[in-house]
């Protein structure tokens, strides 16, 4: 079954059905194919850092077992390995690689202080409690150095994890996104209009489960 989930807003929808149509150019295919073939093991992070990152991602962008998982940690790892940056840096944050290593080390230090265990080994409610404290800037272990935990959470950790999640075709199926618009472009540009190749959302109470095939105007 395509990754569009049964019972989801876009049942049966599979954005990859457009891969070999004129709506995707060669560069788009190369980028997405490389993303789908990404190795699941760490190449930038250590094994322990990677496991902590996986545990954090599981809390921030939880996934269902009814579809292939999005390799969020591997996507973040790949970004850092390649030295890709956002082109800017918030005051108080080190460069991305340094910020991530420092932040994961500090999170484990906080977990040890609060629960005598590394973050990845904690119960889900304990992990959530620490992440919530980080979000509000209530973590102050010496391991943070001069980096504010709140800034790291919002501008680095949550940012990179969410961006990684929504860079993957599985999440595109989840939200009904049509994929890259080059070279296809859009035709119907007004409010509440859909091009023929866009997914049709199933509304609450829609017993018919109206669907739109993976047609393409390319």
N, C-alpha and C positions, 0 to 999 in steps of 0.2 A: 504494500500500500504506500502511495506517496506520503511524504512527511507531513502534508497537511492533515491534521489530526481528525479522526472521527469524533464528532461531538464538539469540534472547535468552531470558531467563527467562520473559518474557511475550509470546510471539510473537503478532502480530496485534492486541494490545491497544491501544486508542485511547481515552484518557480523554475526548477531546473529543466522542466519540459521545454523551456524557451531557449535552452543552451544552443541548439543547433539551428535556430531560426535567424533570420536577418536582424532581429532586434538586439542580438549580442554580437559585438565585433570581436575580432581575434584577440585584442588586448584584454577585453573583458573575460573571455574564455580562459586565457592564460592565468589571469589573476585569481579567478574563482576556482579553477582547477587546482592551482597551487595551494589555495586555502583549504580545499577539501582533502588534499593529500598530506596535510601537515602532520609531522610526527607527533605522537602523543607524549613522548618522554621529554624531560627538560634538557635544554641545551644552553640556556643562560643561567637559570636558577640551579642551585644544588637540589638534590633529591628531597631534602627536608623542607627547603624553602618552597619548592613546587607543591609538596603535599599540603603545606599551610595555605598556599594560594588556592589550591583546589577546594579546601575546606571553606575558605572565605567565599569563593565564588558560589559554592553550593548554598550558602545562606543568602547571598545578595541576589542571585538569579537562579532560584531553585528550578529544577527541571523534572519533567515527568518521565517515568520509565516506559511510557507507551511510544516513545520515539527515540531515534538515535541521539545520544547526547551531543551537545555542542561543546567542543574542547576549549572551554574558555581559558583555562590556565595555559594551555599550549599556545593559544593565540596571543596572550599577553607575553609569554616567554619569547615567542618569535619576534614580536615587536621590539622587545628590549635587545634581543640578540642582534637584530639588524640595525640597531641604533636609530630607529624611527622615532621622531619626536613630534610634539604638537606645534613646535615653532615658537613656543613661549613658555614661561615658567612663572608660577606664582611666588610672590615674596614669602620667604620662610621655608620654601621647599628646595632641597638640593636637586641636582639633575636627576632625570627619571630613573636611571639604573641605581644610583646611590639611594634615592628616596625609597625605592622598592625594597632593596636589601635592608635598609635601616628600619623601615616600617614593619616588615615581616619579623625581623629579629625582636623589635620592641613589642609586637603583639604577642609573641611567644613568652617574652619576659613578663608581660602583664598576666597572661594565662597561668604561668607558674606561680606568680605572686598571689593570684586570686584563688586558684584551684589546684595548685601543685601538679600541673600537667601542661604539656604543650597544647597550643590552640587546636590542632587537628585531632587531638584525642578527647576533646571535651564533648559533653552532651550538647545537643542543638540549642537548648535554652541557655546554656552557659555561653556558648559562642555568640548567640544573639545579644546577650547582656553585655559582653565585651564590645561588640561592634556598635551597639547603641551608645555605650559610654564614649567610644572613640568618636562617633558622629557628633556628640555634644561637647567634645573636647575635655572629657573627664578622665583621660588617661595621662599620667604624668611620670611614668617610670623613667629612671635615669637613662635607659636605653634609647629613648627618643632623642636625646641630645637637645639640639636647639630646634628640631622640627616639631611643630604643633601637631598633635594627633588629629585634631579636627580638620586641619588643612590637608593632611595626608589622606584622610578618609574621603573627603569630598572632592578634592582636586586631583588626586592620583589614583587611590585604590578603587573607589566606586566608579570614577570616570573611566578608567581603563577597562575594568571588568564589564561594565555596561556596553561600552563601545565594542569590545571584543564579541560579546554575545550577539549584538545586532549587526555584526559584520558577516554573519554566517547565514547561508541560505535556509537552514532549518528555522531560524527566527523570522526570516522573511515570509515563510509559509504561515507561521503563527499569526503574523499581523497582516497578511494578505498583500505584501508589497510586491510590485511587479519586477523588481530587480533594476539594474542600471538602465538609465533611459537613453544611453548613447549606443548606437546612432538612431534608435527608434523615435525618440521624442514623444510628446503628448499631443493629442488633437483636441480632446474635449477638456477645456480649461476652466469652465464655469463651476460654481458651487454645486456639489452633490451630483456631479456627472462622472461617468466612468468610460474609459476607453474599452474597446472590445476585448483586449488582452488582460485587463485588470480583473482581479478576483472579486467575486460577489459575496458580500458578507451575509451570513445567516443571522437574521434578527431574532430576538427573544420572542418565543411564541409562534415562530414560523414553522408550522408543521410540515410544510412541503420541503423545507431545507433547500431552497433555491440555490442552484449552483451555476457557475459559468465555466465552460470548458477552458482549457489552456489554449485558447485561440490567440493568434498573434497577427497584428496588422503589418508586420515587417515584410 
